[in-house]
Amino acid sequence: MSLKIRIFSTHVTKYVQLGSSYYNQ
């Protein structure tokens, strides 16, 4: 269960970084 949350949070962080970099362009 905790592994699922860990993977999920990693994906969220990745998408947030992608979104912010796209927003800054």
mmCIF entry with sequence, helices, sheets and N, C-alpha, C, O atoms, coordinates in Angstrom:
data_MODEL
# 
_entry.id   MODEL 
# 
_entity.id                         1 
_entity.type                       polymer 
_entity.pdbx_number_of_molecules   1 
# 
_entity_poly.entity_id                      1 
_entity_poly.type                           'polypeptide(L)' 
_entity_poly.nstd_linkage                   no 
_entity_poly.nstd_monomer                   no 
_entity_poly.pdbx_seq_one_letter_code       MSLKIRIFSTHVTKYVQLGSSYYNQ 
_entity_poly.pdbx_seq_one_letter_code_can   MSLKIRIFSTHVTKYVQLGSSYYNQ 
_entity_poly.pdbx_strand_id                 A 
# 
loop_
_entity_poly_seq.entity_id 
_entity_poly_seq.num 
_entity_poly_seq.mon_id 
_entity_poly_seq.hetero 
1 1  MET n 
1 2  SER n 
1 3  LEU n 
1 4  LYS n 
1 5  ILE n 
1 6  ARG n 
1 7  ILE n 
1 8  PHE n 
1 9  SER n 
1 10 THR n 
1 11 HIS n 
1 12 VAL n 
1 13 THR n 
1 14 LYS n 
1 15 TYR n 
1 16 VAL n 
1 17 GLN n 
1 18 LEU n 
1 19 GLY n 
1 20 SER n 
1 21 SER n 
1 22 TYR n 
1 23 TYR n 
1 24 ASN n 
1 25 GLN n 
# 
_struct_asym.id          A 
_struct_asym.entity_id   1 
# 
_struct_conf.conf_type_id            HELX_P 
_struct_conf.id                      HELX_P1 
_struct_conf.pdbx_PDB_helix_id       AA1 
_struct_conf.beg_label_comp_id       SER 
_struct_conf.beg_label_asym_id       A 
_struct_conf.beg_label_seq_id        2 
_struct_conf.pdbx_beg_PDB_ins_code   ? 
_struct_conf.end_label_comp_id       ASN 
_struct_conf.end_label_asym_id       A 
_struct_conf.end_label_seq_id        24 
_struct_conf.pdbx_end_PDB_ins_code   ? 
_struct_conf.beg_auth_comp_id        SER 
_struct_conf.beg_auth_asym_id        A 
_struct_conf.beg_auth_seq_id         2 
_struct_conf.end_auth_comp_id        ASN 
_struct_conf.end_auth_asym_id        A 
_struct_conf.end_auth_seq_id         24 
_struct_conf.pdbx_PDB_helix_class    1 
_struct_conf.details                 ? 
_struct_conf.pdbx_PDB_helix_length   23 
# 
_struct_conf_type.id          HELX_P 
_struct_conf_type.criteria    ? 
_struct_conf_type.reference   ? 
# 
loop_
_atom_site.group_PDB 
_atom_site.id 
_atom_site.type_symbol 
_atom_site.label_atom_id 
_atom_site.label_alt_id 
_atom_site.label_comp_id 
_atom_site.label_asym_id 
_atom_site.label_entity_id 
_atom_site.label_seq_id 
_atom_site.pdbx_PDB_ins_code 
_atom_site.Cartn_x 
_atom_site.Cartn_y 
_atom_site.Cartn_z 
_atom_site.occupancy 
_atom_site.B_iso_or_equiv 
_atom_site.pdbx_formal_charge 
_atom_site.auth_seq_id 
_atom_site.auth_comp_id 
_atom_site.auth_asym_id 
_atom_site.auth_atom_id 
_atom_site.pdbx_PDB_model_num 
ATOM 1   N N  . MET A 1 1  ? 0.837 -1.202 0.000   1.00 0.00 ? 1  MET A N  1 
ATOM 2   C CA . MET A 1 1  ? 0.000 0.000  0.000   1.00 0.00 ? 1  MET A CA 1 
ATOM 3   C C  . MET A 1 1  ? 0.876 1.258  0.000   1.00 0.00 ? 1  MET A C  1 
ATOM 4   O O  . MET A 1 1  ? 0.663 2.178  -0.790  1.00 0.00 ? 1  MET A O  1 
ATOM 5   N N  . SER A 1 2  ? 1.856 1.279  0.895   1.00 0.00 ? 2  SER A N  1 
ATOM 6   C CA . SER A 1 2  ? 2.723 2.460  0.984   1.00 0.00 ? 2  SER A CA 1 
ATOM 7   C C  . SER A 1 2  ? 3.549 2.619  -0.298  1.00 0.00 ? 2  SER A C  1 
ATOM 8   O O  . SER A 1 2  ? 3.887 3.734  -0.696  1.00 0.00 ? 2  SER A O  1 
ATOM 9   N N  . LEU A 1 3  ? 3.868 1.483  -0.938  1.00 0.00 ? 3  LEU A N  1 
ATOM 10  C CA . LEU A 1 3  ? 4.617 1.536  -2.196  1.00 0.00 ? 3  LEU A CA 1 
ATOM 11  C C  . LEU A 1 3  ? 3.786 2.218  -3.277  1.00 0.00 ? 3  LEU A C  1 
ATOM 12  O O  . LEU A 1 3  ? 4.307 3.000  -4.072  1.00 0.00 ? 3  LEU A O  1 
ATOM 13  N N  . LYS A 1 4  ? 2.492 1.916  -3.299  1.00 0.00 ? 4  LYS A N  1 
ATOM 14  C CA . LYS A 1 4  ? 1.581 2.539  -4.259  1.00 0.00 ? 4  LYS A CA 1 
ATOM 15  C C  . LYS A 1 4  ? 1.558 4.051  -4.064  1.00 0.00 ? 4  LYS A C  1 
ATOM 16  O O  . LYS A 1 4  ? 1.632 4.816  -5.025  1.00 0.00 ? 4  LYS A O  1 
ATOM 17  N N  . ILE A 1 5  ? 1.453 4.466  -2.810  1.00 0.00 ? 5  ILE A N  1 
ATOM 18  C CA . ILE A 1 5  ? 1.420 5.898  -2.490  1.00 0.00 ? 5  ILE A CA 1 
ATOM 19  C C  . ILE A 1 5  ? 2.736 6.551  -2.913  1.00 0.00 ? 5  ILE A C  1 
ATOM 20  O O  . ILE A 1 5  ? 2.749 7.665  -3.436  1.00 0.00 ? 5  ILE A O  1 
ATOM 21  N N  . ARG A 1 6  ? 3.834 5.847  -2.679  1.00 0.00 ? 6  ARG A N  1 
ATOM 22  C CA . ARG A 1 6  ? 5.160 6.372  -3.032  1.00 0.00 ? 6  ARG A CA 1 
ATOM 23  C C  . ARG A 1 6  ? 5.273 6.588  -4.542  1.00 0.00 ? 6  ARG A C  1 
ATOM 24  O O  . ARG A 1 6  ? 5.741 7.635  -4.991  1.00 0.00 ? 6  ARG A O  1 
ATOM 25  N N  . ILE A 1 7  ? 4.845 5.597  -5.320  1.00 0.00 ? 7  ILE A N  1 
ATOM 26  C CA . ILE A 1 7  ? 4.874 5.694  -6.781  1.00 0.00 ? 7  ILE A CA 1 
ATOM 27  C C  . ILE A 1 7  ? 3.950 6.821  -7.249  1.00 0.00 ? 7  ILE A C  1 
ATOM 28  O O  . ILE A 1 7  ? 4.298 7.590  -8.145  1.00 0.00 ? 7  ILE A O  1 
ATOM 29  N N  . PHE A 1 8  ? 2.777 6.907  -6.636  1.00 0.00 ? 8  PHE A N  1 
ATOM 30  C CA . PHE A 1 8  ? 1.803 7.934  -6.996  1.00 0.00 ? 8  PHE A CA 1 
ATOM 31  C C  . PHE A 1 8  ? 2.367 9.324  -6.756  1.00 0.00 ? 8  PHE A C  1 
ATOM 32  O O  . PHE A 1 8  ? 2.258 10.202 -7.612  1.00 0.00 ? 8  PHE A O  1 
ATOM 33  N N  . SER A 1 9  ? 2.977 9.523  -5.574  1.00 0.00 ? 9  SER A N  1 
ATOM 34  C CA . SER A 1 9  ? 3.539 10.836 -5.239  1.00 0.00 ? 9  SER A CA 1 
ATOM 35  C C  . SER A 1 9  ? 4.700 11.177 -6.169  1.00 0.00 ? 9  SER A C  1 
ATOM 36  O O  . SER A 1 9  ? 4.912 12.343 -6.502  1.00 0.00 ? 9  SER A O  1 
ATOM 37  N N  . THR A 1 10 ? 5.455 10.154 -6.588  1.00 0.00 ? 10 THR A N  1 
ATOM 38  C CA . THR A 1 10 ? 6.559 10.384 -7.526  1.00 0.00 ? 10 THR A CA 1 
ATOM 39  C C  . THR A 1 10 ? 6.019 10.866 -8.869  1.00 0.00 ? 10 THR A C  1 
ATOM 40  O O  . THR A 1 10 ? 6.574 11.787 -9.467  1.00 0.00 ? 10 THR A O  1 
ATOM 41  N N  . HIS A 1 11 ? 4.945 10.250 -9.342  1.00 0.00 ? 11 HIS A N  1 
ATOM 42  C CA . HIS A 1 11 ? 4.324 10.667 -10.594 1.00 0.00 ? 11 HIS A CA 1 
ATOM 43  C C  . HIS A 1 11 ? 3.759 12.073 -10.476 1.00 0.00 ? 11 HIS A C  1 
ATOM 44  O O  . HIS A 1 11 ? 3.889 12.875 -11.401 1.00 0.00 ? 11 HIS A O  1 
ATOM 45  N N  . VAL A 1 12 ? 3.138 12.375 -9.352  1.00 0.00 ? 12 VAL A N  1 
ATOM 46  C CA . VAL A 1 12 ? 2.573 13.707 -9.133  1.00 0.00 ? 12 VAL A CA 1 
ATOM 47  C C  . VAL A 1 12 ? 3.683 14.751 -9.183  1.00 0.00 ? 12 VAL A C  1 
ATOM 48  O O  . VAL A 1 12 ? 3.534 15.795 -9.818  1.00 0.00 ? 12 VAL A O  1 
ATOM 49  N N  . THR A 1 13 ? 4.797 14.466 -8.510  1.00 0.00 ? 13 THR A N  1 
ATOM 50  C CA . THR A 1 13 ? 5.921 15.406 -8.503  1.00 0.00 ? 13 THR A CA 1 
ATOM 51  C C  . THR A 1 13 ? 6.446 15.622 -9.921  1.00 0.00 ? 13 THR A C  1 
ATOM 52  O O  . THR A 1 13 ? 6.766 16.746 -10.308 1.00 0.00 ? 13 THR A O  1 
ATOM 53  N N  . LYS A 1 14 ? 6.530 14.539 -10.689 1.00 0.00 ? 14 LYS A N  1 
ATOM 54  C CA . LYS A 1 14 ? 7.027 14.612 -12.065 1.00 0.00 ? 14 LYS A CA 1 
ATOM 55  C C  . LYS A 1 14 ? 6.109 15.471 -12.930 1.00 0.00 ? 14 LYS A C  1 
ATOM 56  O O  . LYS A 1 14 ? 6.575 16.310 -13.700 1.00 0.00 ? 14 LYS A O  1 
ATOM 57  N N  . TYR A 1 15 ? 4.797 15.253 -12.796 1.00 0.00 ? 15 TYR A N  1 
ATOM 58  C CA . TYR A 1 15 ? 3.838 16.016 -13.585 1.00 0.00 ? 15 TYR A CA 1 
ATOM 59  C C  . TYR A 1 15 ? 3.798 17.478 -13.164 1.00 0.00 ? 15 TYR A C  1 
ATOM 60  O O  . TYR A 1 15 ? 3.606 18.363 -13.998 1.00 0.00 ? 15 TYR A O  1 
ATOM 61  N N  . VAL A 1 16 ? 3.978 17.732 -11.870 1.00 0.00 ? 16 VAL A N  1 
ATOM 62  C CA . VAL A 1 16 ? 4.014 19.120 -11.386 1.00 0.00 ? 16 VAL A CA 1 
ATOM 63  C C  . VAL A 1 16 ? 5.225 19.844 -11.977 1.00 0.00 ? 16 VAL A C  1 
ATOM 64  O O  . VAL A 1 16 ? 5.126 21.003 -12.382 1.00 0.00 ? 16 VAL A O  1 
ATOM 65  N N  . GLN A 1 17 ? 6.363 19.158 -12.024 1.00 0.00 ? 17 GLN A N  1 
ATOM 66  C CA . GLN A 1 17 ? 7.572 19.759 -12.598 1.00 0.00 ? 17 GLN A CA 1 
ATOM 67  C C  . GLN A 1 17 ? 7.381 20.011 -14.089 1.00 0.00 ? 17 GLN A C  1 
ATOM 68  O O  . GLN A 1 17 ? 7.768 21.064 -14.596 1.00 0.00 ? 17 GLN A O  1 
ATOM 69  N N  . LEU A 1 18 ? 6.786 19.053 -14.793 1.00 0.00 ? 18 LEU A N  1 
ATOM 70  C CA . LEU A 1 18 ? 6.525 19.212 -16.219 1.00 0.00 ? 18 LEU A CA 1 
ATOM 71  C C  . LEU A 1 18 ? 5.552 20.365 -16.461 1.00 0.00 ? 18 LEU A C  1 
ATOM 72  O O  . LEU A 1 18 ? 5.754 21.183 -17.358 1.00 0.00 ? 18 LEU A O  1 
ATOM 73  N N  . GLY A 1 19 ? 4.510 20.419 -15.661 1.00 0.00 ? 19 GLY A N  1 
ATOM 74  C CA . GLY A 1 19 ? 3.507 21.465 -15.799 1.00 0.00 ? 19 GLY A CA 1 
ATOM 75  C C  . GLY A 1 19 ? 4.084 22.843 -15.536 1.00 0.00 ? 19 GLY A C  1 
ATOM 76  O O  . GLY A 1 19 ? 3.777 23.792 -16.258 1.00 0.00 ? 19 GLY A O  1 
ATOM 77  N N  . SER A 1 20 ? 4.915 22.966 -14.512 1.00 0.00 ? 20 SER A N  1 
ATOM 78  C CA . SER A 1 20 ? 5.493 24.267 -14.166 1.00 0.00 ? 20 SER A CA 1 
ATOM 79  C C  . SER A 1 20 ? 6.484 24.716 -15.232 1.00 0.00 ? 20 SER A C  1 
ATOM 80  O O  . SER A 1 20 ? 6.547 25.901 -15.559 1.00 0.00 ? 20 SER A O  1 
ATOM 81  N N  . SER A 1 21 ? 7.259 23.778 -15.776 1.00 0.00 ? 21 SER A N  1 
ATOM 82  C CA . SER A 1 21 ? 8.230 24.130 -16.817 1.00 0.00 ? 21 SER A CA 1 
ATOM 83  C C  . SER A 1 21 ? 7.490 24.536 -18.097 1.00 0.00 ? 21 SER A C  1 
ATOM 84  O O  . SER A 1 21 ? 7.929 25.443 -18.803 1.00 0.00 ? 21 SER A O  1 
ATOM 85  N N  . TYR A 1 22 ? 6.381 23.874 -18.395 1.00 0.00 ? 22 TYR A N  1 
ATOM 86  C CA . TYR A 1 22 ? 5.558 24.219 -19.554 1.00 0.00 ? 22 TYR A CA 1 
ATOM 87  C C  . TYR A 1 22 ? 4.908 25.586 -19.356 1.00 0.00 ? 22 TYR A C  1 
ATOM 88  O O  . TYR A 1 22 ? 4.788 26.370 -20.297 1.00 0.00 ? 22 TYR A O  1 
ATOM 89  N N  . TYR A 1 23 ? 4.493 25.858 -18.126 1.00 0.00 ? 23 TYR A N  1 
ATOM 90  C CA . TYR A 1 23 ? 3.839 27.119 -17.789 1.00 0.00 ? 23 TYR A CA 1 
ATOM 91  C C  . TYR A 1 23 ? 4.811 28.286 -17.877 1.00 0.00 ? 23 TYR A C  1 
ATOM 92  O O  . TYR A 1 23 ? 4.423 29.404 -18.216 1.00 0.00 ? 23 TYR A O  1 
ATOM 93  N N  . ASN A 1 24 ? 6.084 28.020 -17.568 1.00 0.00 ? 24 ASN A N  1 
ATOM 94  C CA . ASN A 1 24 ? 7.091 29.084 -17.566 1.00 0.00 ? 24 ASN A CA 1 
ATOM 95  C C  . ASN A 1 24 ? 7.517 29.485 -18.976 1.00 0.00 ? 24 ASN A C  1 
ATOM 96  O O  . ASN A 1 24 ? 8.086 30.561 -19.157 1.00 0.00 ? 24 ASN A O  1 
ATOM 97  N N  . GLN A 1 25 ? 7.255 28.650 -19.973 1.00 0.00 ? 25 GLN A N  1 
ATOM 98  C CA . GLN A 1 25 ? 7.701 28.953 -21.330 1.00 0.00 ? 25 GLN A CA 1 
ATOM 99  C C  . GLN A 1 25 ? 6.931 30.060 -21.994 1.00 0.00 ? 25 GLN A C  1 
ATOM 100 O O  . GLN A 1 25 ? 7.214 30.407 -23.141 1.00 0.00 ? 25 GLN A O  1 
# 
